[in-house]
């Protein structure tokens, strides 16, 4: 489960975020490409 204290500093404000355990598998980009990008 994602941990808010491990979220990346460049996440946008809001309830949804990516934390530092992301393995960049590509699912988020495939499912919601308008909302996610590699920074």
N, CA, C and O atoms as CSV, one atom per row, in Angstrom:
chain,resi,resn,atom,element,x,y,z
A,1,UNK,N,N,0.838,-1.172,0.000
A,1,UNK,CA,C,0.000,0.000,0.000
A,1,UNK,C,C,0.886,1.240,0.000
A,1,UNK,O,O,1.926,1.279,0.658
A,2,UNK,N,N,0.459,2.244,-0.744
A,2,UNK,CA,C,1.227,3.488,-0.821
A,2,UNK,C,C,1.271,4.186,0.532
A,2,UNK,O,O,0.341,4.093,1.333
A,3,UNK,N,N,2.363,4.878,0.762
A,3,UNK,CA,C,2.586,5.574,2.033
A,3,UNK,C,C,2.739,7.066,1.747
A,3,UNK,O,O,3.691,7.479,1.084
A,4,UNK,N,N,1.802,7.875,2.247
A,4,UNK,CA,C,1.811,9.322,1.984
A,4,UNK,C,C,3.130,9.970,2.420
A,4,UNK,O,O,3.584,10.928,1.795
A,5,UNK,N,N,3.740,9.455,3.481
A,5,UNK,CA,C,5.010,10.038,3.933
A,5,UNK,C,C,6.159,9.736,2.972
A,5,UNK,O,O,7.224,10.346,3.070
A,6,UNK,N,N,5.953,8.805,2.049
A,6,UNK,CA,C,6.961,8.444,1.052
A,6,UNK,C,C,6.624,9.007,-0.327
A,6,UNK,O,O,7.224,8.594,-1.320
A,7,UNK,N,N,5.671,9.944,-0.407
A,7,UNK,CA,C,5.280,10.476,-1.715
A,7,UNK,C,C,6.377,11.384,-2.277
A,7,UNK,O,O,7.147,11.983,-1.526
A,8,UNK,N,N,6.435,11.476,-3.595
A,8,UNK,CA,C,7.433,12.305,-4.264
A,8,UNK,C,C,7.066,13.771,-4.131
A,8,UNK,O,O,5.888,14.125,-4.113
A,9,UNK,N,N,8.073,14.619,-4.037
A,9,UNK,CA,C,7.876,16.055,-3.872
A,9,UNK,C,C,7.201,16.686,-5.084
A,9,UNK,O,O,6.518,17.701,-4.943
A,10,UNK,N,N,7.376,16.105,-6.278
A,10,UNK,CA,C,6.781,16.707,-7.472
A,10,UNK,C,C,5.389,16.180,-7.791
A,10,UNK,O,O,4.863,16.459,-8.869
A,11,UNK,N,N,4.775,15.420,-6.875
A,11,UNK,CA,C,3.372,15.052,-7.034
A,11,UNK,C,C,2.528,16.316,-6.961
A,11,UNK,O,O,2.872,17.260,-6.250
A,12,UNK,N,N,1.430,16.329,-7.695
A,12,UNK,CA,C,0.503,17.463,-7.593
A,12,UNK,C,C,-0.319,17.301,-6.324
A,12,UNK,O,O,-0.458,16.183,-5.828
A,13,UNK,N,N,-0.872,18.391,-5.783
A,13,UNK,CA,C,-1.702,18.286,-4.577
A,13,UNK,C,C,-2.949,17.442,-4.842
A,13,UNK,O,O,-3.460,17.417,-5.962
A,14,UNK,N,N,-3.428,16.762,-3.822
A,14,UNK,CA,C,-4.659,15.981,-3.942
A,14,UNK,C,C,-4.560,14.639,-3.259
A,14,UNK,O,O,-3.560,14.318,-2.617
A,15,UNK,N,N,-5.629,13.852,-3.411
A,15,UNK,CA,C,-5.711,12.549,-2.750
A,15,UNK,C,C,-4.871,11.473,-3.422
A,15,UNK,O,O,-4.501,10.495,-2.774
A,16,UNK,N,N,-4.563,11.627,-4.696
A,16,UNK,CA,C,-3.832,10.602,-5.435
A,16,UNK,C,C,-2.369,11.005,-5.567
A,16,UNK,O,O,-2.056,12.170,-5.815
A,17,UNK,N,N,-1.485,10.042,-5.400
A,17,UNK,CA,C,-0.058,10.332,-5.452
A,17,UNK,C,C,0.715,9.060,-5.762
A,17,UNK,O,O,0.182,7.955,-5.669
A,18,UNK,N,N,1.962,9.229,-6.126
A,18,UNK,CA,C,2.889,8.117,-6.330
A,18,UNK,C,C,3.916,8.198,-5.219
A,18,UNK,O,O,4.441,9.272,-4.927
A,19,UNK,N,N,4.204,7.055,-4.593
A,19,UNK,CA,C,5.214,7.081,-3.539
A,19,UNK,C,C,6.527,6.503,-4.052
A,19,UNK,O,O,6.612,6.074,-5.202
A,20,UNK,N,N,7.532,6.493,-3.216
A,20,UNK,CA,C,8.881,6.097,-3.621
A,20,UNK,C,C,9.052,4.590,-3.796
A,20,UNK,O,O,10.155,4.123,-4.077
A,21,UNK,N,N,7.973,3.826,-3.632
A,21,UNK,CA,C,8.021,2.391,-3.883
A,21,UNK,C,C,7.583,2.038,-5.298
A,21,UNK,O,O,7.568,0.863,-5.665
A,22,UNK,N,N,7.229,3.036,-6.094
A,22,UNK,CA,C,6.814,2.813,-7.483
A,22,UNK,C,C,7.966,2.161,-8.253
A,22,UNK,O,O,9.114,2.593,-8.151
A,23,UNK,N,N,7.650,1.125,-9.017
A,23,UNK,CA,C,8.679,0.448,-9.808
A,23,UNK,C,C,8.607,0.839,-11.286
A,23,UNK,O,O,9.250,0.218,-12.132
A,24,UNK,N,N,7.810,1.885,-11.588
A,24,UNK,CA,C,7.652,2.389,-12.949
A,24,UNK,C,C,7.267,1.265,-13.920
A,24,UNK,O,O,7.858,1.102,-14.987
A,25,UNK,N,N,6.249,0.498,-13.503
A,25,UNK,CA,C,5.790,-0.618,-14.327
A,25,UNK,C,C,5.002,-0.155,-15.545
A,25,UNK,O,O,4.880,-0.899,-16.518
A,26,UNK,N,N,4.465,1.064,-15.506
A,26,UNK,CA,C,3.752,1.609,-16.650
A,26,UNK,C,C,2.243,1.503,-16.582
A,26,UNK,O,O,1.561,2.047,-17.450
A,27,UNK,N,N,1.693,0.822,-15.583
A,27,UNK,CA,C,0.242,0.648,-15.488
A,27,UNK,C,C,-0.466,1.993,-15.365
A,27,UNK,O,O,-1.449,2.228,-16.067
A,28,UNK,N,N,0.002,2.868,-14.504
A,28,UNK,CA,C,-0.644,4.180,-14.333
A,28,UNK,C,C,-0.660,4.952,-15.640
A,28,UNK,O,O,-1.673,5.555,-15.991
A,29,UNK,N,N,0.433,4.939,-16.352
A,29,UNK,CA,C,0.527,5.656,-17.620
A,29,UNK,C,C,-0.402,5.029,-18.653
A,29,UNK,O,O,-1.026,5.753,-19.428
A,30,UNK,N,N,-0.511,3.708,-18.685
A,30,UNK,CA,C,-1.413,3.032,-19.617
A,30,UNK,C,C,-2.875,3.306,-19.296
A,30,UNK,O,O,-3.675,3.531,-20.204
A,31,UNK,N,N,-3.232,3.290,-18.027
A,31,UNK,CA,C,-4.629,3.428,-17.608
A,31,UNK,C,C,-5.078,4.887,-17.591
A,31,UNK,O,O,-6.210,5.188,-17.970
A,32,UNK,N,N,-4.217,5.783,-17.161
A,32,UNK,CA,C,-4.592,7.195,-17.002
A,32,UNK,C,C,-3.477,8.093,-17.520
A,32,UNK,O,O,-2.890,8.869,-16.765
A,33,UNK,N,N,-3.194,7.983,-18.795
A,33,UNK,CA,C,-2.052,8.710,-19.363
A,33,UNK,C,C,-2.179,10.228,-19.252
A,33,UNK,O,O,-1.166,10.928,-19.272
A,34,UNK,N,N,-3.385,10.746,-19.137
A,34,UNK,CA,C,-3.549,12.194,-18.977
A,34,UNK,C,C,-3.183,12.654,-17.573
A,34,UNK,O,O,-2.991,13.847,-17.340
A,35,UNK,N,N,-3.086,11.715,-16.638
A,35,UNK,CA,C,-2.837,12.059,-15.239
A,35,UNK,C,C,-1.439,11.731,-14.748
A,35,UNK,O,O,-1.023,12.220,-13.698
A,36,UNK,N,N,-0.711,10.915,-15.486
A,36,UNK,CA,C,0.611,10.484,-15.037
A,36,UNK,C,C,1.640,10.705,-16.128
A,36,UNK,O,O,1.358,10.526,-17.312
A,37,UNK,N,N,2.845,11.099,-15.713
A,37,UNK,CA,C,3.970,11.165,-16.632
A,37,UNK,C,C,5.237,10.915,-15.835
A,37,UNK,O,O,5.286,11.164,-14.630
A,38,UNK,N,N,6.242,10.430,-16.505
A,38,UNK,CA,C,7.537,10.229,-15.862
A,38,UNK,C,C,8.227,11.580,-15.740
A,38,UNK,O,O,8.320,12.330,-16.712
A,39,UNK,N,N,8.706,11.882,-14.547
A,39,UNK,CA,C,9.358,13.188,-14.364
A,39,UNK,C,C,10.847,13.037,-14.184
A,39,UNK,O,O,11.552,14.032,-14.017
